[in-house]
Amino acid sequence: MDQTILDPVMRDDAGLVAPTYMLVEPSHFDVSYVINPWMEPGRWASDPAHYRAAAACGAAALAAALRAAGGVVALVAGVPGLPDLVFPANAGIVLDRRVLPARFAHAERRGEEAPYRAAFEAFVARGLLDEVGTLPEGCFQEGAGDCIWDVRRGFFWSGFGQRSAARAADEVAAFFERDVQLLELVSPRFYHLDVCFCPLSGGEILYYPPAFAPGALGLIRDLVPADRLIEATDEDAGRFCVNAVSLGRDVIMAQAAPRLKDRLTERGYCVREVDLSPFIMAGGGAYCMTLRLDRSSLAPELIGSIAA
């Protein structure tokens, strides 16, 4: 049964659908286990009613920020016993109306695979997507959180070494018929690429260098001009501000340090901050909580769309 609540679908002057983001309602969200160093089940257990209410407020504020930036929200129902379902960036990789659903490394998250697939199939039925693919058994790949499309450069950046397997890049490349650049992640604190790496709509990359192996840093610096690289500080990464949603000239993120806001503002971006502290307690921020469903391989100036 499709329990998705979809905003009225907006179109721009060219008739194209506005940027559309899958979110999962947080009524079943909690922090009850540990699969990354950020997770604090003891802190959650100290006042679950408070954190549950704060999570509801944070999720609503994130949805409002996306709408204010010109986006559409497709809200999917949560499922009891699957608290991390609120992080649909890990649900799958979406490009050009096709989706390759994730396979999770940790047993605690494998139960999410079926409801995410059901949501994708519902989106196909409603005309938002065209095709749902399948990764081979045992080929761990944790969605757009570990495989980020760079519309300005025309390829995927794919993280491996913590959750996703390096060999999954071949499956992604074959399914989407697009190039994939592999980036090795070396810290359990930065277990997905989206926690430490964010392509911005203007072509800049906001990234946290200590999260990457030397070879990965070399690749980033070879493929991205130095004036397009924005190095995040320890504070920026710890606040989950690299885990941001870039939507046109808007950048939606958790509460940021003033210096990062100033750096992005100087480059012409509008920073929209959201209090996502309950979700950060589980190791997720704004990007983790969204999945772009209308992601196109074409740069926006080539198709007349309103956001990258």
C-alpha atoms as one frame of an Amber mdcrd trajectory, in Angstrom:
protein
   0.000   0.000   0.000   1.320   3.436  -0.978   1.321   5.640   2.135   3.327
   8.457   0.555   2.190  12.049   1.072   3.381  14.090  -1.904   3.380  17.873
  -2.092   1.470  19.311  -5.055   3.879  18.776  -7.924   5.252  22.105  -9.128
   6.702  22.737 -12.560   8.977  25.483 -13.761   8.503  27.617 -16.887   9.904
  24.825 -19.051   7.338  22.377 -17.685   9.869  20.414 -15.657   9.049  18.938
 -12.265  10.559  20.824  -9.335  13.318  19.180  -7.265  11.606  16.343  -5.392
  12.923  14.853  -2.155  11.925  11.667  -0.403  11.741  12.056   3.379  10.561
   9.503   5.958   8.305  10.636   8.804  10.152  10.210  12.113   7.526   8.778
  14.486   9.519   5.518  14.791  12.925   7.152  14.982  15.093   6.546  18.040
  18.711   5.791  18.897  18.728   2.272  20.306  21.883   0.638  18.928  25.402
   1.593  17.885  26.705   1.068  14.347  28.745   4.261  14.080  30.742   6.356
  16.577  28.195   9.175  16.634  25.326   7.061  18.009  24.323   7.797  21.603
  21.583   5.400  22.767  22.277   6.207  26.417  21.659   9.883  25.857  18.447
   9.143  23.950  17.252   6.813  26.709  17.728   9.588  29.288  14.728  11.496
  27.871  13.133   9.758  24.889   9.970  11.882  24.932  12.016  15.063  24.628
  14.170  13.738  21.803  11.200  12.268  19.956   9.462  15.650  20.029  12.662
  17.402  18.956  13.058  14.947  16.080   9.530  15.705  14.874  10.295  19.433
  14.947  13.612  18.963  13.161  12.107  16.839  10.403   9.312  19.358   9.870
  11.834  22.214   9.740  13.918  20.341   7.170  10.848  19.791   4.983   9.983
  23.483   5.307  13.523  24.496   4.310  13.362  22.295   1.216  10.034  23.827
   0.210  11.334  27.353   0.843  14.229  26.599  -1.511  11.815  25.492  -4.240
  11.646  21.774  -3.539   8.801  19.280  -3.314   8.588  16.748  -0.484   7.463
  13.133  -0.869   6.895  11.972   2.714   7.001   8.213   3.271   5.641   6.483
   6.392   8.077   5.130   8.952   8.107   1.515  10.095   8.251   0.305  13.726
  11.587  -1.235  14.629  13.475   0.515  11.800  14.655   3.766  13.382  17.243
   4.582  10.716  14.626   4.495   7.957  14.585   8.291   8.438  17.877   8.408
   6.499  16.693   7.648   2.933  19.887   8.929   1.329  20.915   5.336   2.029
  17.816   3.888   0.357  19.312   3.807  -3.112  20.930   5.710  -5.960  18.606
   7.660  -8.257  19.502   9.084 -11.657  17.435   9.796 -14.771  14.263   8.219
 -13.307  16.028   4.932 -12.504  16.904   3.710  -9.019  19.350   1.093  -7.747
  18.262   0.165  -4.195  20.852  -0.303  -1.461  22.157  -3.389   0.277  23.221
  -2.709   3.856  26.380  -3.930   5.556  24.959  -3.935   9.106  22.216  -6.361
  10.118  20.475  -3.569  12.038  19.649  -1.800   8.775  18.899  -4.708   6.445
  15.232  -4.616   7.392  15.037  -1.237   5.644  15.661  -2.756   2.237  12.102
  -4.072   1.721  10.217  -0.881   2.712  12.566   1.256   0.653  11.992  -0.972
  -2.381   8.239  -0.781  -1.794   8.483   3.021  -1.717  10.416   3.045  -4.991
   7.886   0.748  -6.633   5.123   3.080  -5.437   6.980   6.010  -7.011   7.119
   4.044 -10.277   3.379   3.464 -10.075   2.837   7.196  -9.579   5.053   8.143
 -12.496   7.929   9.656 -10.500  10.386   6.894 -11.437  10.618   4.428 -14.308
  12.722   1.484 -13.141  13.902  -0.235  -9.955  17.085  -2.273 -10.300  18.721
  -4.878  -8.039  22.246  -5.237  -6.674  23.716  -8.749  -6.398  23.399 -10.523
  -3.056  26.238  -9.618  -0.723  27.260  -6.562  -2.761  27.042  -3.900  -0.079
  26.278  -0.426  -1.363  24.488   2.071   0.869  22.741   4.312  -1.589  23.264
   7.956  -2.468  24.942   8.427   0.892  27.926   6.576  -0.562  27.483   7.367
  -4.259  26.956  11.038  -5.083  26.212  12.299  -8.578  28.291  15.338  -9.594
  26.150  17.083 -12.194  28.881  19.591 -13.056  31.437  16.891 -13.859  29.126
  14.179 -15.164  30.155  11.261 -12.964  29.508   9.602  -9.620  31.811   9.950
  -6.627  31.616   6.636  -4.746  32.815   6.026  -1.199  34.147   2.662  -0.053
  36.096   1.163   2.795  33.605   1.601   5.648  30.125   0.460   4.570  30.019
   0.125   0.788  32.231  -2.309  -1.121  34.604  -1.089  -3.824  33.185  -3.665
  -6.245  29.756  -2.037  -5.981  31.091   0.778  -8.158  31.154  -1.608 -11.118
  27.489  -2.436 -10.561  26.614   1.260 -10.370  28.588   2.044 -13.527  26.919
  -0.803 -15.425  23.382   0.025 -14.276  23.514   3.755 -14.991  26.125   3.599
 -17.792  28.041   6.401 -16.111  31.591   6.795 -14.861  32.306   6.274 -11.169
  35.270   7.748  -9.285  36.204   5.707  -6.206  37.125   7.466  -2.963  38.463
   5.406  -0.059  37.140   6.417   3.370  39.501   5.720   6.264  37.646   6.806
   9.411  34.713   5.004  11.116  33.450   8.484  12.069  32.958   9.234   8.382
  31.404   5.973   7.364  29.517   7.326   4.350  30.741   9.726   1.695  27.913
  12.191   2.354  29.183  12.825   5.893  32.437  14.280   4.542  31.847  15.290
   0.904  29.255  17.579  -0.692  29.205  18.785  -4.322  27.584  22.233  -4.500
  25.472  23.475  -7.388  28.101  25.973  -8.535  30.713  23.260  -8.976  32.490
  23.613  -5.636  33.164  20.619  -3.413  32.785  21.033   0.342  34.828  18.228
   1.899  36.644  17.108   5.045  40.146  15.913   4.076  40.937  13.729   7.159
  38.122  11.355   6.167  39.938  10.248   3.003  42.862   8.004   2.126  45.821
   9.788   0.484  44.938   8.352  -2.906  41.367   9.617  -2.630  42.566  13.097
  -1.691  44.872  13.062  -4.681  42.008  12.104  -6.982  39.738  14.846  -5.624
  42.476  17.430  -6.067  43.268  16.182  -9.576  39.644  16.362 -10.740  38.511
  19.547  -8.973  40.326  22.872  -9.422  41.814  24.227  -6.199  39.572  27.305
  -6.274  36.531  25.004  -6.261  37.584  23.043  -3.164  36.264  24.186   0.220
  37.921  22.400   3.128  35.652  21.808   6.109  37.086  22.125   9.606  36.803
  19.584  12.416  33.974  21.701  13.805  32.115  21.797  10.483  32.339  18.022
  10.130  31.371  17.443  13.764  28.277  19.608  13.347  27.286  17.502  10.289
  27.393  20.589   8.090  29.183  18.801   5.247  26.133  16.524   5.198  24.167
  19.221   3.381  21.570  19.523   0.622  22.610  21.762  -2.260  19.533  23.080
  -4.073  20.271  25.852  -6.535  21.937  28.639  -4.593  20.499  27.340  -1.320
  22.502  25.058   0.970  20.414  23.362   3.667  22.381  22.048   6.618  22.484
  21.513  10.355  23.369  24.475  12.547  26.675  25.800  11.255  29.673  27.645
  12.619  29.677  31.324  11.546  32.897  30.950   9.549  31.434  28.252   7.292
  28.290  30.320   6.714  30.466  33.299   5.777  32.569  31.250   3.362  29.480
  29.937   1.560  27.775  33.321   1.553  30.870  34.872  -0.023  30.446  32.397
  -2.884  26.835  33.425  -3.425  25.018  30.715  -1.488  22.146  31.143   0.938
  22.667  28.903   3.971  19.444  27.572   5.503  20.129  26.089   8.937  17.952
  23.474  10.625  18.237  22.091  14.160  18.832  18.400  13.487  20.494  17.541
  16.812  18.370  14.411  17.522  19.373  12.948  14.154  23.025  13.879  14.595
  22.829  11.761  17.756  22.327   8.840  15.339  24.975   9.971  12.858  22.856
  11.748  10.261  22.210  15.265   8.989  20.270  17.053   6.265  21.596  15.075
   3.291  21.149  11.750   5.102  17.489  12.602   5.691  16.696  13.193   2.011
  16.824  11.397  -1.311  16.536  13.417  -4.511  14.072  11.579  -6.764  14.271
  13.761  -9.875  18.080  13.729 -10.119  19.114  14.210 -13.740  22.458  13.542
 -15.384  22.116  16.771 -17.355  23.380  20.045 -15.935  20.461  22.377 -15.198
  21.457  24.998 -17.760  21.154  22.292 -20.429  17.591  21.348 -19.516  16.190
  24.580 -18.072  15.688  23.125 -14.603  15.754  25.296 -11.485  18.371  23.437
  -9.401  21.399  21.200  -9.633
